[in-house]
Structure formats: structure tokens, C-alpha cells
Amino acid sequence: MNLALLHSTACRELLNEGDLEDAVRYCIAQGIEPPVPPCTRLSSDYERCVEVAKETLSDYGWWEKRIKVRNTRERRQAEMQER
């Protein structure tokens, strides 16, 4: 199973329902840091922040790269604990 495809599709579905916060929570639940800092509605660039987050969270390539990084970190941590 392709995890990057699974996660990008799940986020796309959440975003199609109109809920960026759910997509960000989903990302965090997978052990992946969200692509941008939380967007605050009062900031002047709120709309741009939301668009960048939506594009990134639904991007297969971004998920693929972040999963590789997460897995490498987890492997290194496991190796360090074994020592």
C-alpha cells in the first residue's frame, strides 16, 4: 500500500469537506509536522496561508518526502536506544 497516496487522498477529502483544521490534525496524527504554521484568521495573509496548506497537504510528493524523513528519524531513534 502506498502511504503517501493514502495520506494525500485522505487530506484531500478532508479539505474538500472544507476543514483545514481536520486535515492538519490528521497530518499530526501521522507523525508528520504540518507544512505551514497554523493560520490565524486575523493575519493579513490568512487566505494565502490556507491555500498553501491545502495545496501541500493534498500533494502526493510532499507526503512521500515527509514519510521518508519521519521513517529515517524513527530508525535513527531506535538505533540510538539500542546502544
C-alpha positions in Angstrom: 0.0 0.0 0.0 1.3 3.4 -0.9 1.1 5.5 2.3 1.8 8.8 0.5 -1.2 8.3 -1.8 -3.4 7.2 1.1 -2.5 10.2 3.2 -2.7 12.8 0.4 -6.1 11.4 -0.6 -7.3 11.4 3.0 -6.3 15.1 3.4 -7.8 16.0 0.0 -11.1 14.5 1.1 -11.0 16.4 4.4 -10.2 19.6 2.6 -13.0 19.1 0.1 -15.3 19.0 3.1 -13.9 22.4 3.9 -12.0 21.6 7.1 -8.3 22.6 7.1 -8.1 22.0 10.8 -9.1 18.4 10.5 -6.5 17.9 7.7 -3.8 19.4 9.9 -4.9 17.2 12.8 -4.7 14.2 10.5 -1.2 15.2 9.5 -0.1 15.5 13.1 -1.7 12.1 13.9 0.5 10.5 11.3 3.6 11.9 13.0 4.2 14.5 10.3 4.7 18.2 11.0 2.1 20.3 9.1 3.5 22.2 6.1 2.9 25.7 7.5 2.4 27.2 10.9 -1.2 27.4 12.0 -3.1 30.0 10.0 -4.6 32.7 12.2 -7.8 34.3 10.8 -6.6 37.7 12.0 -3.4 37.6 10.0 -3.2 39.7 6.8 -2.0 36.7 4.8 -4.6 34.2 6.1 -6.1 33.3 2.7 -2.6 32.6 1.2 -1.6 30.6 4.3 -4.8 28.5 3.9 -4.2 27.9 0.1 -0.5 26.9 0.7 -1.6 24.4 3.4 -4.3 22.9 1.3 -2.0 22.5 -1.7 0.7 20.9 0.3 -1.5 18.6 2.4 -3.1 17.1 -0.7 0.2 16.8 -2.5 1.5 13.2 -3.0 5.1 14.3 -3.4 5.1 16.2 -0.2 3.7 13.3 1.7 6.2 10.9 0.1 9.1 13.1 1.2 7.8 13.7 4.7 7.1 10.0 5.3 10.7 9.2 4.3 12.0 11.8 6.7 9.8 10.5 9.5 10.8 6.9 8.9 14.5 7.8 8.9 14.2 9.7 12.2 12.3 6.8 13.8 15.0 4.4 12.6 17.8 6.6 14.0 16.0 6.9 17.3 15.6 3.2 17.5 19.3 2.7 16.8 20.2 5.2 19.5 18.0 3.4 22.0 19.6 0.1 21.2 23.1 1.4 22.0 
